[in-house]
Amino acid sequence: MSGSVTSTSIGSSTRNSYELLVRCPASNVFTSDSESDDKTSFTPYPRHLPVVRKFAREDYPLPDKPIKIRQRGDYSSSNESIGVHGRDDPLPNKSTRVHRRVNDLLADKLARVLGQEGDAKKYSRSPRDRSSESSSRACSPLQTLPLLSKDKLPYDFNDVRVHYCSEELDLDDVDDYDDEDNLKNLHHFSVASGGFMNPKIVHKLREIDINRLLPAQYYICKVLFTKSSEPRCFSDVVTLSPTGTGKTLAYLIPMVQYVLERRENCDPKAGCPLAMIFVPHQPLAEMVKQKLDQITEGMGIKTAIFTQGYTVSSGVEFEIAVCTIGTYAKTFKKSLDILKTLEYLVIDEADVMLADFSCFNLFKQLRNRTKCRALLFSATANNYMKGFVDLNNCFFIECGELNTIAENVIQNFIEIDTEKRSSLYGIATGNPTLGFFEGPANPFDALFLILKSLPKPLKTIIFCKRKVTVEFLAHKLVLIGANAAPIHGTFGSKMRNDIIGGFEKGKIDILVATRLITRGVDLDVNTVINYDLPLEVTEYIHRIGRCGRNGARGIAYTFLDFNNFSDYLPSVIKAIALQVNEMTLKKNNRKSLPKFFTKRIDAFVADELRKRNLYLRRVQQDQQLEKEDDE
């Protein structure tokens, strides 16, 4: 990996050193020619200041501390770099106004991109603005975001397995498929056509550009809507399906249908709570509520959301509610009698929710009081899910391989060196250029090359573990002319919805995010970049699952530094390598992997075989000792 080197000098200037926000009409390397006239690049450093060379790591906790910048005339050479709270930082600790202006840079940029120039202050992450944000968070309105429509690729239904306890079932109906072995149009499944779906639901789905059911949706409907005798009609259902395969609609469609059936059958429970849907965090709750409202629009179904930032009361009447566990515990823990008519407990991302002991107990308490059925949905599985359901009366729906990446996502691995200084220069002049370097690149240099090579529009999410890294990385991307925005749990609901809405509408090209949006959030994403690795391989699977959703193709880039154990855990690297090895063996395309990664894979596989042989040898020895004792 290399780039041309051009010597450049940064002359002195009489400008104020703290005049950070400088508008540069220079070309934007991340914008196509047709877009360059509409978008303006922003360079928040004056032309006479050196380039920031460091990036946010554990050693450099920006931007929560002020950036240290030399005063005018304190530096002697254009080759000096601005250290960022690291051991190489030669700069004195001056005014905190610099940090505030850098924080305000992103606020101003977001306000301009989202068309709210007069209200930039609410996007500022400066400490002076955080107190006012918390007071407005409680009454933030729910944002209405448009559902996405994408070109879908054919999905292989042969990889779907349905079991009742240990008995394998064949629920396929030949009449449900066309001549090309794809599911027929939604009208075929309408009750008016002899199917199982309410015509009102079919009409609403077609309005939001959904014309066919996906495997998870089809089989969950077949399981729930097929008439069966006891105890199957009261059985739990566990659905395991890869990310981006329509699990949200898979549980929303049956719940809406059951509400309509209650009303059509004049059930005395009509209008009372029927289902509660639990999700791990607020952004996912808001998105599920948005989809639920789109499906139920005009049907008169009472829906509710119980999560932080919304006025909640145990006296709220609803038929279907979307909840996070904390708000549910505060609202209903002492008034479970209100939920006595509840029939369905839906847990999305069940693996992570049931792994929490307090959540597990709250769900068990709710089930014991209401005797409701449990519907569990997740892309990854663990033993907590089996411990929650009744294994003697449970359906299991498995779509594809468990705990794996979808096959329509192309994984790329790039070796980087977090100790290497950046070779990127020309930021202050509005023309960022990558100089020459040898060996693994600095992570931000690798990120720059990837973003520059991606097709437009970018539609990219960059994942990081730490909030300070997220904010600093977003700031630096704005410096080089990218339309980037950070998003993490510190942001209020209104701000998060504005940023996500701007990303969906194409006003923001790059989201730099923490684990907040790794699960369940359905965005139209082409590329995912893992700037660092999560603490668990399951989170890595969910990160990459943000692209390649609903059968669309996606690309994932993962940075690896084998010498930085804090950001790139060897155990996670090993788990990823073993999984990638199995996928490449199946597809017989091992040559597509970089050489540095195949060497690591071979070492990991050899280590696993050694451990497995050692384990088998010990088992054989134990069996031999048992035989000798018996004799």
N, C-alpha and C positions, 0 to 999 in steps of 0.2 A: 504494500500500500504506500503510495507516494504521491507527492504533489509538487508542482513547480514552485521555486523560490524566487521571490522578487524583493530586492532590498528596498526598504522604504524608510523615510525619516519622518518623525512627528515633531514639527517645529513648535516653538513656544508661542503663546498667545496672550493677549492682554485681557481675555475674557475672565469673568469670575469663575473660579474653580468649581463652585457649587452650582453652576448653571447646567444641570444635568439633562434636562429634557430638550433635545435638539432634533428638529424634524429634518430628515434627510430625504430629498427626492430621488436618491440613487435607486438603481434597479434592485428588485427583490429577488433573491436567488430561489425562493420558494413559490414564486408567483409566475404563472404563464404570461406570455406577451400580451394576450388579450385582457389579462386582469391587471397588468402593471399600471394602467392609467387610472384604475378605480381605487387601488389600495396604495397607501403611502407607508413607506418604511420609516421606522422610528429608531434613532440611535440615542440612547440616554446618556452617553458620555461625550463631552466636548472633544473637538478634534485634536486638542493638544494633550489629552490624557492617554497614557499607555493602555494596552489591551488587557482585559482580565484573562489570566492564563489558567488559574486554578478552577476547580469545580467543586460543588458541595459534596463532601464526604463526611464521615464520622469525625475527622480531624478538623473540618472546616464548617462549623455549624452556622451557616448563613440561611436565611436572612434575618434571623431573630436578633442578631447583634449588628451594630453599625459597620458598614464597609469602611475600611481605612484607606484614605486616598491622600497622596502627597499634595502639599500645597504648591502653588505655582512657583517654579524655579527650583524646587527641591530635588529634582531628578536630573541626571547628567546625560543619560543615553536613552535613545528610543527603544533599545533592546531590553530595558528593565521592565519587569512585569509587576502588576499589582497583586500582592499576596492577599489571600482571603483568610485571615485568622489561622494561618498555618505557621509551621516552624520557619519557613522561608520569608515570612512577612517582614519587609524592612520599613514599613510605613508607620508613622506616628498615629496615635489615637486622637483624631480631631472631632469635629462637630457631628452630632447624630442627625443633623439636617440632611446629610448625604443619604443615609439609610432611608429616611422618610421620603425623599424624592424618588429613590429607586423603587420603594414600595408603591408610591403614587403613580409611577410610570405605568405599571400594569393596570391599575385602576383606570387611568385615563385611556389606555389602549382598549380595555374591555368596553368602556362606555362608548367609545367611538365605533367599535366594531358592532356592538349591539344596538346602535342608533339611539343612545341615551346620553348625548354629550353633556347635558346639563346636570346629570346626576352621577358623576364619577365618584363622588365621595363614598357612596355605599359599597363600592367595589374595593375600596382601599383596605389594605391589611395592616396599616400602621397601628401601633398600640393605642393611639389617641382615638381611634374609631371603633375599637372592639367593644367598648362599654355601651355605646349607643346601639350597636347591632343586636346585642342580646335582648334588649328591651323590646325590639320590634319583631323578634323571632317568633314570639308566642302567637301572634295573630296573622301570620303570613298566609295568604290565600293559596289554594291549590292551583298550580299552573296546568293549563291544558296544552299538551304537546301532541303534535300529529303522529299517528302511527306510521311506521316505515313500510314502504313497499319495495320489494327487491326482486330481481330475477332469480328464480330458484332452479337448482339443478335436480335431476332425478335422484331420489333417495332409495336406497336398497332396502326393501321390506323383508328380505330373506334373513336379515340379521336380528329380527325381533323375536323374542321368546317370551311366552306367557305361561306361567305356572300357577296352579292353585295348590298351595302347600308344596308337595313334591311331585304332583301330577302335572305333566305338560299338556297344555290345551291348544287346540287348533281353532281359533276364532275367525279365521279368514273366510269370507264369503266370495265365491267366484264372481257373483253378479256385481260386487263392489269395484271390480277392476275393469279397465278398458283393454283394448287389444294389445297395448304396449306395456301391460302389467303395471300401470299407474292407477291410483285411485281415481274414481270418476268425479265429476263436478259436484259441488256442494248440493245442488238441487236433487241429486240422486239420493242423498241421505235425509231429505226433508220428509216429514211425516206424510205430507201430501203425495209423495212419490213412493210411499211404502217404507220409508226409512225410519230413523230413530230421533231425528233432530227437529225441534220446533221450527216452523217456518219463519217466525219472527227472528230467531237467532240466525238462520240462514240469510235472511235479508240484511241484517246488520253486518254480518261478516263480509258479505259481498260489497257493502257500502265502503268498508275500509280495505278493499282490494285483497280479500282473502277468498280464493275460489276453490281451494282444495285443502283437505285435511292432511296433516303430517302424521307419521307413524305413531308417535306418542299420543296424539290427539285421537286418532282413529281407534287405537286399542283400548285406551281408557274409557272411551264412549261405549265400545263393545262390552267391556267388563261391567260397567255401571248400568247400562241401559238394557242388557240382556236379562230377561226375567228368569230367575232361578229360585229354587226352594231354600228354606233355611238349612244350614246356617249361612249359606253363601250370600244371601241377600243382605246380610249384616256384616260382611267380612271387611277387613282392612285391605288397603291397596298400597303397594310400594312400587313406584315408577322410577326406574333408573335409566336416564337417557342423556347423551352427550349435550354439552352446552350448545345453545342456539337451535334446538330442535322443537321449539314450540311448547314447552312444558307449562308456561303461564296460561295460555289458552286451553291447554289440556285439562286444567282444573276449573277454569272460569266457565267454560261452556256447560259442563254438567251442573254446576251450582245454579246458574241462571235458569237452566231447564227445569230443575227441581222446584225452584220458586214459582215458575209459570204453571207447573203441574199442580202445585198446592192450590193455586187460585182457580184453575180450571176444574179441579175436583171439589171445590168449595170446602177444602180442609179447614177445620176450626183453627189450625195453627197458622193459616195464611196471614201474612203481615208480621209474624213473630220471627225471632232469630232462627235462621236455618243453618248458616255456615259462618265460620270464622277462619280467615286465612292469615297465617302467621308468616312473617318474613323477618330476616335478620336485622335490617336497618331501615332508616327513614327514606332514603332515596328510592329503594326498591319498593317500599310501601306506596310511595306516591305514584310510581310508574304502574304498579298493579292496579291501583285505584283508578288511574286514568284509563287503562284498558277496560276495566270493569264498567266505567261510566259510558264509554263508547259503545259497548255491547248492549247495555241496558237503556240507552237513550230512548225516551218515548214510551217505555214499557211500564213506568210507574213503580219500578222496583226500588225499595229503600236501601241505599248503600251508605256506608260510613267508613271513616278512617280513624284509627286510634294510634296516634304516634306523636312524637314531640313536635311542638310548633303549631298544633291545632287544638282548638277548644274542644275538650272532651268531657263527657258526663255519662255516668252509668245509666241515666234515664233516657239516653238517646235511643230512639226506635230505629231498628235496622233489620233487614233480612239477610244481607251479606255484608260482612265487615272485614276490613284489612287492618291488621294490627302488628305492632312490634311488641315484644314481650314485656319491656319495661312499663310502657303506658298501660298495657292490659293489666299488669299486676297492680298498678296504682288505682285503676278504675274498677275492676271487677273482682279483686281478690276477696273482698268481704261481702259481695253481693252476687254470688253465682246463681241465685234463684232466678235472676233475670234471664239466664241462659238455659233454663230448663227445657225449652223446645229445640235446643240445638241438636242437629242431626249429623253434621259433618265438621270435622276438625282437619283443616288443610295446613300442612307444614311445608313451605317451600324452603329449599336449601336445608333439607332435614338433617343432613350429616353434621353440619356445623351447629345447628340449633340444639339438637339432642345431645351433643357432646358437652353442653353446659349443664351441670348438675341441677342448678336452680330451675332452668327452663324445663328440663326433663320432669322434675317434680310438679311444676305448675301444670304441665300438659297432662300428667297422670291424674292429678287432682280434678282437672276439668273433665276428663273422660269418665272418671269414677262417679262424678256427680250427674252428668248428662247422658251417659251411655252412648255417646256418639261414635260414629265410624271415623277412623283415621286414614287420611290420604297423604302419603309421604312422597315428595318429589325431590330429586337431586341428580346431579351429574356424577357425583362421587359417593361411594358407599363406605360405611363403617359398621362396627358391631352394635353401636348405640341404636341404630335404626331397627335391627332385629330384636333388640331388647325391649323396644317400645310397643311393637305390634304383637298380635296373637298369632304365633307361628302355626297354630293348628287351624286357623281360619283366616287365611290371607292370600291375596293375589300378588304375584310378582311379575312386573312387566320390565323386561330388560331390552333396551334398544342398543345394538352394537356392543363393543367391548367396554367393560367397566373401567373407570379411572384412567381413561386414555384420551388423547387429543383426537378431534375429528379428522378424518382422512382428507378432507378437502382444504385443510390448512397446511401450508408449506412452512416447515420450521427451518430457520437458518441460525447458525451459531457463529459468533464472532469473538475471537480472543482479544482482550483489551488489557491494558496496563494502567491501573489507577494511580501508579506512582509517577507516570510519565507526564511531563508538562505538555500543554496544548501547543500545537503548531499552527493554530488559527490566528490570522492577523487581518488587519484591514477593517475591523469592526467600526472604528471611529470614523472612517471615510465612507461608510455605507457600502463597501465592497468586500465582504468577508472572503478570504482566500486561504486555502490550506497549504502550508509549506511542506517541505520534505521531511519525512520521518522514516525510521527503520523499525522493523519488528512490530509487535502489537501496538495499536494506536491508543492514544488517550481516549477515554470513553466519549467525551463530548465531540472529539474529532471524528470518531466512528459514527456517532449520531448525525453529525453534519453531513457526512458522505451519504448515509442512508437516506436522509430526508431530501437531499438534493437529487438523488437518483430515482425517487419514487414518482409514479405518474400523478398528475393532477386530476381531480382534487385529492389532497393528501388523506383526509379522514383517518387520522392516526391517533392512537393512545399510547403514551409513554408511561410505564408503571415504575414507581419507586417505593421503597419501604418507608422512608421518612418524610415528614411534612416539610422540613427545612430543605431537603433535596428537591422536593416538588416545586416549592416556590422559587428557589434559586435557579433551577433549570428552566422554569417558565420565563423568568426574568431574562436569562441569557439568550433564550430563543427569540424573545422579542428584540433583543439587541441586534441580532443578525437578520432581522426582517421577517421572522415567521409570525403568523397569526396564532399564537399559543396562549393558553390560559391554564392556570392551576385549578385543581379541585380536590378537596379533602374534607375531613369531618369537622374542621373548625368553622367552615363556611356555614352561613345560615341557609334555611330552606329556599328563600327567595333568590339568593345569590346563586345557589347551586342550580336551580331551575333555569335562571337566566343564562348561565354558562352552557348547560346541556342543550337548552333551546337554541342558543347561538351556534353550537356545534351541529345540531341537526339541520339547521337552515343554511349551513355552509359559511356562516360569518366567522366561525372559528375553525381552523384547520387541524390544530393539534391540541389534545388534552393531555396535561401532565397530571397523573393521578396517583393516589395511594390505593390501598385495598378497598376503599369505599365503594368503587364501582366494579369490583372484580366479579361480583355475583349478581346474576339476574337482570342487570340493567341492559336493555335491548337498544343498541345504537347501531347506526349504519357505519361500520368501521371496516376499512380495507386492510389496515396494518396495525399490529401490536408490537411494541418494542419494550423488552424487559431491560431497563437500564441497570437494575440489580436484581438479585433473586430473592424470592420470598423465603420464609422460614420453613414452609412445608411444600411438598410437591403438589398436593391437592390445590393449593392456591395458585401455583404455576399453571395447572390445567385450567382453572377458571379464568385466569388472566388471558390466556391465549384464546379462550372461548368467547371473548368479546368480538373477535372477527370470525369469518366463516360461518355466520349464523344462518339458519334456515336453508342450508345447502349451498349458500354462496361461497365463492372461493376467498381465501384469506391468506395473508403472509404474516409470519411472526419472526422477529429477530430477538435473539437472546445474547446478551453480553456475558462473557465468562472471564474471570480472572482467578487463576489457580493459586495465586499467592496472597489473595485478599480474603481471608476466612470470615471476616465480619460481614461483608456484603455478599459473598458468594460461598455459601456453606458447602463443604465437600459432600455431605450426606445428600443434599438436594441435587447437586450436580450428578452424583452417582445414580440417584433414582431417575433423573431425566435421561441420563445416558442409557440405562438399561431399558427404559421404555422405548426410546428412539431405536435402540438396537433391534427390538422385537418388530417394530413397524417396518424398518428397512429390510429385515429378513423376509417378511411377508411379501413386500413389494419388490424385493430383489433389486433395490436401488441404493445400495450402500455407497456407491461411488459419488452420490450427491452430497455426502457429508464431507466437511473439511478434514484434512489429514490430522490436524492437531486433535480433533474430536474423536476420530476413529481410533487413534492410539489410546486415548483415555478410555474409550468404550472397551477395547480389548483388555485393558488392565482391569477394569471393573468387572467384566464378564469372567476373567480368570480368577479374580478374587472371590466372586460369588460361587463359582464351581468348586474352588478350594474349600470354602466354608460348607457348601452342600455335601461334598465328599466326606469332610470331617464329621459332619453331623450324622451321615449315614453309617460311617464307621463306628461311631459311638453307639448308635442304635443297635447295630449288629453285635457289638460287644455286650451290651446290656441283655440282649436276647440270649446270647450264648451263656452268660452268667445265670440267667433264670433257668435255662435248661439244665445246667450243671447242678443248680440247687434242687431242682425237681428230682434229678436222678439220685 
